[in-house]
Amino acid sequence: MPDKATHTISYFLLAWLLINLVQAGFSELHYDEAYYWVFSRFLDWGYYDHPPMVALFIKVGSSVMHSELGTRLVTVFTNVAAIGILWKIAKHYAYDAKLFVLLYSSMLILHVYSFITTPDSPLFFFTALFYYVLHRYLKEDRLKYAVILALIAACMLYSKYHAVLVFLFTVLAHWPLLKRPSFWLTAGLAAVLFLPHILWQVNNDYPSIAYHLFDRTARAYRLSFTTDFILGQVLIAGPVTGIFLYYYVYKQPTTDTFFRILKFNCFGFLLFFLLSSFNSRVEAHWTLLAFIPFFLLVYAYLAHRPKMPVWLTKLLYVNIGFIIFIRIILIFPLPGLSQLKGLRQFWGKTAFARQLHEAVGDERLIMDNGFQDISNYNFVNNTVEGFSYNTRNYRKTQYDYWPIEDSLRNHGAYFASFTPHTTDQQDSIDTQRGTLYLRYIDSVRMYQKVTITVSGLAERATAGALHPVTLEIHNPYQDTISFSNAGTKWPCFIEYGFTKYFFQQVAFEALPGDYQHIRIAPRASARFSTAVRMPVIPDEYSLIFSIRTAPFAGARNSRKIPLTVLSN
C-alpha cells in the first residue's frame, strides 16, 4: 500500500501539473520561446544558436494545438516527470516528502522551467534522468545502465551544449569511471548518436562555435557582469533564503561517491560561469544544471538535522508566496510592474503582433531589430513569412540560414522599423512600443547569405595604411546575383568597417574599385581585388565586410577578421 509520503508526492505532482498547464496556457510566450517555435517549423539537426531538442519538444506539442499551451505542453509534462525522478533519488538519502515539496516549491529557478520552453527545459529533464541512472550505475556496473546513460547523454547534448560540463565535472569527481570499459562504451555510443549534429556543424561551417566562443563574448568587460551574476545566483536559489541554502550545500558532507559528484557539478557550474562573467555578461539561468545537485544536497542536509529551524520554514513560505505572486502577474499584469526587465517580455506582445499584421495584411514582412519581434509576429499569426534582417552591427541568427530570405528576394514586402526610413515614402503606426515606420519595397534586393572571404591581409598592419586584399564572394542562391546599380531602384554597395566589441556601432566605408560589373552564377564564386585602409588609432580590431542594399543598413557577410593595428 502507498504510504503517506507517496501520497504527498503524488498530490504535489498533480497540483504542479495543473498549475503549470494553466500558467502555460494563459501566459504570453517569452521572445525566446517564439524564436524556438520558428525552429520547430524548420526541423533540422542543428541551429545557429542551439542543438535541435527544443524544436522537437515544441513540434510535438504544437501538433496537438497551435497556442501558447501547445508550445509548452511537452515541457510541462516532462518537468513533472523530472520532479518524480528527483524524488526517487532523494528518498534514498531521506524519506521526507513534506521537506521535499516545501524546498522544491521555494526555489525560484525550479519554477521558471516548469512551463517555459527553451533549450534548458529538455536539458533539465534529461539531466535529472541522467543522475537517476548514474546513481544506479555507480552501484552496479551493468551493460544496460551504460547503454541507457549513452542515450540520455546524447539527448542532453541535443538539448544544450552545457551538458558537456555535467560529463566533465562527473569524471573529475570520480576518476575511477575511466577504468570501466562500460564507461567508454557510454562515451562512444553517445558520440555516435550525436554525430548528425556534428556533421550539421561541419556542413554549415561551425556556426554555433563561432557564436558561443567568439561573437557572444566579444564585448568590453564591466564589473556589473560579475556582481549581477553573483546577486542573480542568490536570488534564483530563493529570494530570501538563497544565501542560507548555499551554506547548507557547503556543509553537506560527501557521504558517498554520488554526493561527491553532486558537489563537483554544483560548485563546478557556479565557478565556471563566475569565471565566464569576467569575459562577458552571463545570464542567471545558465547555471540551471547547478541547481539539480544543489536541491538534492540541501534536501539531504536539512532532512538529517534533528529539527527543521522554524525561522527557515517561515522564510521558505515567504519565498513561495513571492513566487506565486510573480506567477499570477505573468497572467494578470500590474501596470506598475510592466517595465521590469524580467517580466515585461511576457506582456503586450500578442497585441503588438496583431496590430502589425493588420497594417501589412498578407504581405511579407521584414524587421531589423533582432529576432524577437519578428519571431513573435510569426508565432501569433501562425506564419513563417516574417523575416529578421540582421545588420552588420548585430549578429547572425537562425534567420540567416532558413529559406525565408530566398522567398523574399525579388518579391514585394513591407519593411518595418522603429527608426524612420531615410525617405518620405513611408507610413507609420502608433503602438504601445512607440511609433513604428513601414515602407513597402516592391522588389526586395538582399544578399544576407552571400559570404565574403579575404586573402592577402596580414595579421598586423600600420595605422592609416592602405592594404591591398583579394575578396572571394560566394553566391549560395539558385539564381545569378549582380552588384550593378544600373537602372535599379535599390542600389547595392560593398563596404567594410573595423569594430572592437560586439554590437559596437561603427562607420563603414565603400570598397574602392569597380565591383558593379561582377555577376556571379548560382553556387559560384567571384574574386575581386581591392584595398582597405587601416584605422588611424592603433589597437586590436576586427574587420568586417558588408553588402548594403537600399533601404537596409547592411548585412554582415564575412567573419570578424582579427588584426592588430600598429603605430607608424
N, C-alpha and C positions, 0 to 999 in steps of 0.2 A: 504493500500500500504506500502511496506517496506520503512523505512526511510534511510537516508544517513548512519547512524551508523550501521544499519543492513547490508547494502551493504558492508561497510568497513570490518566488522567482517566476512562476507561470503567470500569475496575475500581473506582475510587473511587466513582463514581456508583452502581454496582451494590451495593457494600458499604453506602453511605449509605442506599440504598433498603431493603435487607434489615434493617439495624439499626433504622430508623425504623418499619418495619412491625411489628417485634417490640415496640418501645417503645410504639407507638400502641395495640397490641392488649392489652398487659399493664399499662399504667399507667392508674389511675383518671382520669376526667375532672376537670379543674380546674373549680371552681364556674362560672366564666365560660363554659366550653365547654358545660356543661349548660344554662345560660341560653340560649345561642345554638342549642342543639339544640331548645329550645322555639320559638325563632324559626322554625326550619325546618318546624315543624308549622303555622305560620300565615304562609305566604309572602305578602309584601306588597312594595310599592315602597319602603317605609321603616319604620324602627322608632324608638322614643323615643331610644335611645342611639346607634344607628349606621345606616348605609345597609345594603342587603339582601344584599350579595355573600356574606357569611359564611353566611347562612341557605341560600343556593343551594348553596354548597360542601357543607354538611352534608346537605342534602336529597338530593343526588346520591349521596353515599357511603352514607347511611342507607337508600337504596332498594336497595342491594346487601345490606346486613346491618344489623340493629339491634344495635349494640355500640359499644364504645369505638373499635375499629378502623374501623367504618363511619363514625362521626362524623368521624374524622380522615383517611379514605382519600384524598380529593382533595387535602388539604394535603400529604400525604406525597409524592404523585406530582408535584404542581406545584412543590414545593420542590426535588426532584431536577432538574426541568426548569429552574428558576431558576439552579441552580448551573451547569448546562450552558451557559446563556445568559451567565453571568458569565465563564466560561472563554472563550467566543467573543469577548467584549470584551477580556479581559485579554491574550489571546495576540497581539493587535495591537500591544501595547507590550512584551511579553516572553514568551518561549516556555519557561517553566519550570514544568512540571506538578508536580514534587515540591514546590517552594515553594508553589504554589497550594494543593495538598492540605494541606500542613503548616499554613499560615497559616489557611486556612478552618476546619480542624478545631480550631484552638486558640482561636477566638473564641466565647465563651460565648453571646452574643446570637444567633449564627447557628445554634446548636443548638436554642435554645428553640422557634423557629417551624419546625423541621424536622418536627414531629409535632403540636404543639398547634394546635388550630383556633380562632382568634379573628379579628376583622377584620384584624389585622396579617398573617395568613397569606396571604390572597389579595392584600393590598396589596404584600407583599414580592415575590410572583411577578410581578405586573403592573408594578411599578416596575423590576425587573430587565429585563423586556421593553421597557419604555419607554426605558431607557438604551441598550439594544441598537439599537433602531430610530432613536433620536435620533442615535447615533453615525454612522449611515449618512446620515441626513437632513442633518446638518451638512455632509457632503461632497458630497451630491447633492440639490439642491432639486427633488425629483420628486414628482408628484402622488400616486403610490401610497404613498410614505412619509408624506405629510401625512395621508392618509386613515387609514392604519394607526395613526399616532400618535393620531388623534382617537378611534379605537375603544379603544385602550389607555388613553388619558386618562380616558375615560368609565368604563372598568372600574376604574381606580384610584379615581375618585370614588365609585363604587358600593361600594368596599371600605371606605374610611375617609376622613374629611374631611381628614386630614393630607396627602392628595395635593395639596391646593391649595398647600402650601408648596413642593413639588417644582417645580410650574409657576412659582411666584413667584421662587424662587431661580435657576431656569434662565434666566428672562428677565433678571433682574438681572445675571447673569453674562455674558450675551451679548445686549445690546440690539439688534444688527442683525437678530435674529429678527423684530422688529416690522416690519421693512421688507419682509419676504417676504409676498406675497399668500397663499401656501400656508399660512403660519403662521396667518393669520386664518381660513382655511378649517378648519384643525385646531381652533382655538378654538371657532368657530361650530358645527361638527358635533358636537364633544364636548358643548357646552352643550345642543344639541337632544337628543342621546342621554340626557342627564342630566335632561331636563325631567320625565319621570314622577315622579322622586323629589322634584323641586322642587314639583310640584303636590301630592304627598302631604303635604309640609310645610305648604303653604298650607291644604289642606283640614283639617289637624289642628292648626292654629294654631301652627305653627313649634315643636314640642316640643323638637327637637334643639338649636335655637338657644338656647332658654330654659335648657336643661340645661347645655350646654357653656360658655356665656358668662356665666351668672349663678349657677345653683344649684351647679355643681361648684366654682366659685371663691370662693363666699361663706363664708369662714371666716377666723379670726384668723391672721395670719402668725406663724410660728415660724422661728427661724434654722435649725432642723433640716431644713426644707423645702429650703433651698439646699444645706446641707452634705451631706445624704443624696443629693441629686441629683448633685452633683459626684463623690462617692465611688462612687455607682452606675454612673456613666458609665465610670469607670476599670475597675471590676470586670467589667462586661459586655463590655468590649473584650477582656479577658483577665485573669484574676485576678492573675497575677504579671507579665504583660508589658504591660498596658494603658497604663501611663504612657510606656513606650518607643514603643509603636505610635503614640500621639498625636504624639510628637516626629517620627516618620518621616512622618506625614501632613503635618505643618507643613513639613518640609524638602523634600518632593517638589515640584519646580518645575512650574508650569503650562506644560508644553511645547506644548500646543495648546489650542484652544477647548474641546474636550471635557473636558480635565483642569481647566480653569478652572471649568466648570460643576460638575464633581465637587467641587471645593474649596468653591465657594459653597454647594452643597447640604449638604455635610458640616458645615461650621462654621456655616452658617445655621441648620440644625436645632438644633444644640447651643446656640447663642446664644439662639434663640427660646425654647427650653424652660428655659434658665438664667434668663432674664428672667421667664418664667412662674412659676418657683419662688419669686419674691418676692411672689407673689399667693396661691399655693395649693400644695398638695403635687403634685408631678409624679412620675408613675410612671416608673421607669427605662426601661422598654421603649417609651415613647412616642417615643424618638429612634431607633427601629429603622431608619428610612429614612436616617439619617445614616451607617449602617454599611455600606450598599452602596458608596457612594463612598469611605468610609473604607477598606474592604477593598481596593478597586482601587488606591487611592493608595499604601497601604502595600506592596502587592504590587509595583507598578511601582518604588517606591523601592528595595526590597530586591533586586529582580531585577537592577537596574543597578549594584549595588555590586560591586566586584571579587570579594568573598568574603563569604559569609554569616557573621556573627560566631558563633563556637562557643557562647559563653555564651547568645546569644539562641536558638539552636536548642535547647539544653538546656531553657531556660525554656519554650519553646513546647511541648515534650514534657511538661513538668510541668503546663502548662495542660490538655493533652489528657488526662493521667492523672486530674487533678482532675475534669474534666467527665465522663469515663467513670464515675468513682466516683459522682458525683451521679446520673447517668442510671441506674445499676444500683440505687441505693437508692430511686429512684422506683418501681421494681418490687418490690424486696425491702427494705422499710423497716427501718432500725435503730431500736430503741426510743429511744435517747438523742437521736435527731435528729427525733423525731416532732413536736416543738413549734416547730421553726424556721419562721418565718413563710413563707418562700418554698417550703417543702417540705410542710408539714402539710396543705395543701389537696389533695394527691394521695393521701392515705391515709385509710382508715376510713369514707369517705362512703357507700360501697355498703352496708356492713353496717348503718349507721345508717338508710338509706332503707328497707332490707328490714325492719328491726325496727319501724320506724314503720308500714309497710304491714301487718305482722302485727297491730298494735294496732288499726288503723282498718278493716281489711278493704277492702271495695269501696266504703265510704262516701267522699264527697268530703272534702277536707282543706284547711284554711286555716292558714297560718303567718304570724306578724307580725314575723319577724326578718330582713327583707330578701329578695331574690330568690334567694339562694344555695341554702339548704337545700331550698326547695320545688322549685327547678328540678332539683336533683339527684334529689329524690324522683320527679319526673315522668319523668326520663330512666331511672332504674334500673327503675321499674315500668312504663315504656312507656305513659304516660298523659299527658293534659293536664288532668286534673281537680283537680290541686293548685293552689291559688291563694295568691298573696302579697298580704297585707293591708299596704299601705304606710301607715304612720301619718303624722300631721302633723309629727312631729319627724324624719322620714326624708326621702325624696324620692320622686318618682314613678318608675315603671319601666314597661316594656312591658306588665306585667300590668294596668296601669290602662287599657290600650287594647284588649286582647284580649277576646273574648266569654266568657271563663271566668267572670267575675263575674256576667254575665247568667244563666248556667245555675245559679248558686248561690242567687240571691235567691229567697226564699220556699220554699226547699228545705232539707233537713237536711244537716248537715256537721259534722265534727269541727274544733275549733279547738285547735291545738297551740301551746304557748309554753313557753319556759324560765323565764318569770315566772309565779308562781302566780296563778290567776284569783281575782278577789275574790268567791269563793263556795266553799262546801264541796262543791258538786256537781261534783266533778272526779275524774278518775283520774290516775295518774302512772306513768311507766315509767322505769326506770334505764337510761341509755345511757352510752356512753363519753364523751359530751359533758356529762354531768350529768343531773339529773332533768328530764324533760320532762312538762309538765302537759297533760292532754287534757280537753276539755269538749265534750259533744255539744250542738249547737244545733239544735233541732227545726225552726225556720223562720228562715233567715238574713235579717236585715234589714240592708241595706248600701247606701250611697249613694256609692261611690267615684267614679263618673263624673259625678255632679252637679256643675255648675260654678256658682260664685258670682262675680259682678262687682259692683263698688261704684261709686256715684256720689255726689257731694256732699262728698267728702273732700279737704281741702286738703293740699298737699304739706308745709306747715308747720303745726304745732299747738302749743298751750300745754300744758305738763306738767300732768297731772291733770285736764284739762278734759274735759267730756262733749260729743262731737261728733255731731250728727245725720247719718245717712247713709241712703242707699236701696240696698238689695240687689236684684239681679236674679238669681233662682235658676232655672237651666235644667235640665229633665228630659230626658236623652238616651235614656231607656229606652222600650220598647214597651208599657209598662203605666203606669198612673197611680200616682204616689207621694204619700204623705201624711205629714205630720210630727206627726200626732196620736198621743198616747200612751194614749188611752182604750182600756181593755180589752186592751192589748198586753203581752206578756211581756218584750219587748225595747224599752225606751224610747229615744227619739231626742232629741238636743239640738243646737242650732246655737250654736257658740261662736266666740270669736276670741282671738287671742294676738299678742304682739309678740316678735319674735326679732331678734337682731343678727347671728348667724352660722349657717351651715349646720350641721344636726344638733344645734343647741343645744336642750336640754330646757327648755321654758318652760311656765309655767302658763297655762291657757286659762280664760276666763270665759264664762258663758252670756250670750247676747244678751238685752237687755231687750225686753219686748213679747210679745204673743201670736202666735206663729207656728204653733201647733199646729193652727189651723184651716185652714192652707194645704194645698190639694190641687192637684197640677199634672198636667195631662193629658200623654200621651206626646208627646215632641218639642216641648213647650210650655214657657213660662216664666212666672214669677210675680214680682211686685215686693213688697218688704216694707220698711217704714220703721222704723228703729230708731236706736240710738245706740251709740257705742263710747267708752270712757273711755281717755284717753291715759296712758301710763306717767308716774310721778311723777318719774323721773330723766331729765333732758334728755340726748338722744343721737340717733344715727341708728338707725332701726328699720325692720323690715319687718313689715307687718300681714298676718296670715293668717286666713282664715275656714275653719272646720272643722265638718263634720257628724259628730257622735259617736253611734253606736248601740251599745247594750249587746250583748255584753260587750267590744266593741272599744275601742281607745284614741282613735279619731277619725281621720278622713281629712283630707287637705289638699285642700280643694275650691275654693281660689282661688289665683291667682298671689300671689307675695310682693309686696306693695304698699309701695314705699319711702316713708318720710316722715321729716321732721325734727321732733323734739320739743324745743321751746324752753323756757327757764325763764320763770317768771312775770315 
